[in-house]
Structure formats: structure tokens, C-alpha cells
Amino acid sequence: MKYEYREVKCPWCDHVFMWNKNGREGLVIHMYRLKETGKFVEEAKCPKCEMRMLVLDKVFEGIDVNDDRVERIGVRGI
């Protein structure tokens, strides 16, 4: 398995942490995609405040899972 890390800033508590793009948490993951492009968006959880966020490519700060730019399209089990 390839490990790919990048910095992400939590939009709620401003904590900056290293996020593993290929790491998955829990048994069920919601799938999100950008409405404008149809591209899938990854989910992360802040290790400090434990709030969930979405991580956009090349964007430092995470966004809310309920952001108007994304849609939740279902769940997938691991």
C-alpha cells in the first residue's frame, strides 16, 4: 500500500494535521463528489476536535461535509 500524506487545516478548530489520503476510518464511508465537476472528494477527521471534513485537491483547508459544492451520493462498506 502506498502512503500519501498532506497537510490539512481543520475549518472548525484551525488545527493543522497530516492526513493520509489512502487511510480509511470506520466500516462505512460516505461518498461525496463535487457538483460542478463530478469528481469524488475524500473525507478526513480532525485528530484534535474529531469533526469530519472533506479534503479537496490542492486546497489547504478542509470543508464542511454539508457544503453546497458537494453532494453525498451514498455509502460504501470496507
N, C-alpha and C positions, 0 to 999 in steps of 0.2 A: 504494500500500500504506500502510495506517495503522500507525504505530508506537505501541505502548503499552508503557511501561516501568513497572516497580515494583521496590521493594526486596525482596530475598530474603536470608535468612541461611542459610548452609550448616550442616547439622546435624553435620558431621564436624569442620570446622576453624573454625567460627564466623565465617568471612569474610562480610561484608555486601557485596552487589553489586547492580547494576542489571540486571534481566533483561528482555529484550524478549519479550513474550508472543507476538508474531507472527513472531519469528525462529525458523528451523529449522536444526538442525545435522545434517550427515551425509546419507546417502542413505536410510537406513531408520530409522523412528521406531517404537518400541513404543507401543502404545496401552494406556492404563490407564484404569480407571474405578473410582469408589468403589462398594464392595459395597452399602452402605446406600442410596444414592440412585440409582445407575446413571449419575451424572454423570461425563463424561470429565475427566481430570486431565492437566495439561501437564507436560512433562519439561524440566528445566534441567540445566546442568552448571556447577559452580563454576569460575570462572576461576583460582582460586588452587590448589586441590588436585585439580581436574579430576574430582571424584566426581559422579556423576549423582544427581539427586534429583527428587522430584515436588513441584509447587507447587500448593497448594490455594488457592482463592479466599479472600481476606481473612485468610490465615494468614501471618505474617511468616517463620517458619522452615520450610524445606523438610523433606520426609520421605523416608525410605528407599524405593527402588523395590520393596523386598520387604516393605513394611509390610503388616500383616494387614488393614488397612482398604481396601486396593485389590487389584484383580485385573488381571493382564496378559491382554489379550484378542486379541492378535495383533500384526502389524506392518503398516505401510503404507509404500510407497515414495513418494519425492518426485519 
